[in-house]
Every structure is written in C-alpha cells, then in structure tokens.
Amino acid sequence: MGWSGQHRRGQPLVEAWRRQAEPLGGPRLVRALADLGGREAGRDVLCVACGAGALLLRLAVAGPGEATGVDPDSKLVEEAEARIRAAGLQGQVTVQPSPLEELPYRDGTFGFVVGEIGLAQADDPTRAVAELVRVAQPGARVALLALVWTGHVPPRWRASLVQRLGARPRLLVEWKQDLREAGAVDVQAEDWTTVLTSPSPRAPGLFSLRRWWASWRVARLDRLVFVERVVGLALLHGERWRRGESR
C-alpha cells in the first residue's frame, strides 16, 4: 500500500510519520545512521518499530548486510512488505510483526540496531529500549530516535498533545538512563527536532461548528509541536557493552 504524503485531519502525528514513503530526516538522517552502523560486510541491521519500512529500506540500500524490521502493527508490516516487493529487495530485507517489549531474536544477533520514533508508543518503553540493546552484538552500535519533551506544555494541553502525537514523549535523561541501564556505553545525543514537519492534511469536508472546533484544536496542538517546539526528536546512540571492559 502506498502513502501519498497526506493524512486524515486529526490523525495522530506519529502514525502519519510511520506511514510516510520517505523517512523522517530524509537522506541526511539516513546517512547519519548508516555511518553510525558502519559498512563492514555482514553487518546486519535491525529496525524496531519500523512502521511501513521507509527507513528500513533506505538503510538496506546504504549498507552491505541484510536488513530486518519488526513492528507491532500488522497493517504497517503489510505495507512494508509491499514496499519491499516493489523495490525488489525480498532477498535482502525482511519484516515481521513483533511486540516491542519482546523481540523474537537471540541475544547479540545484530551488528546495528535502530529503534525508530514508534518506540515512544510502547506500553513499556524502558523494556523496549532494553530489548534494543539485548539483541545487539557486543560492541555494536544501538541508535534510538526518541520523542522528547523540550519545552513547557500548559497542563490543560498536555493530555491532548499526547493524544495528538499518538505517543508519549519522555525527558531526554530518561531515554539515556534506559540505554545505560540496559548495557549501552558511551551514550550520546544529537538534536534532530527540525526534521519533525507536519504531514499535509487532506482537504476538510463541509463546514460545521463541530468540525471548525476540531480543526482549531488540532491547529493549536500542531503549533505547540511545530512552532513552539515543546516536543523534539533526539538521536541517541551508544555501544553495547563488551564483557570484560570497564563501563
């Protein structure tokens, strides 16, 4: 199933981002992640919360190894599978449904692990982050695209903003702590907030007072995200600790 770049007015933003044909950040972020993962032969990559597979496919093309994606949404997995077939990458890229908190792989399976923005939708984000590190090989890079709170949100808007996002941002220090406690070392963070752009909404339907109010409310919430920047995107990355090395 393709993605036109448009979304239903009021559709959660994270859902729209996860369905886009191009990954958040475009080629610049793909290059940054590919450089983090390295280009050694046989270095397989895993994308967790891969959505419809936009980033998964770009990383597959950028690196020499195989690429695997997992997502808890079976419909998005179907969309990703269709894109893999359309790109002729069935032999290099695979995708399957999986809970974010219980990945179906042995410890130390992958040479590079990426947690995408959908990880903020996990019921237990701490456990989901721990799974990223668990399935990475010792010494392998683990990267996380994390939704973070970056500004003050008026209390009366906070719950509505979480609903608008369709995910719950966390403080940057919380994401960092989860990575470190899971066994990642040399954890660093980069600010990629500017890549959060609003998907183009479909044209509104017939006018009604209820629709006007809903549209105004969505516009106010989007202003918090895209103008006031109370929510940001951080790229966190570190290495899975090697046994015997100092942490």
Summary of the structure (lengths in Angstrom):
residues: 247
radius of gyration: 18.1
end to end distance: 44.9
largest distance: 66.0
contacts: 815
relative contact order: 0.17
helix: 40%
strand: 23%
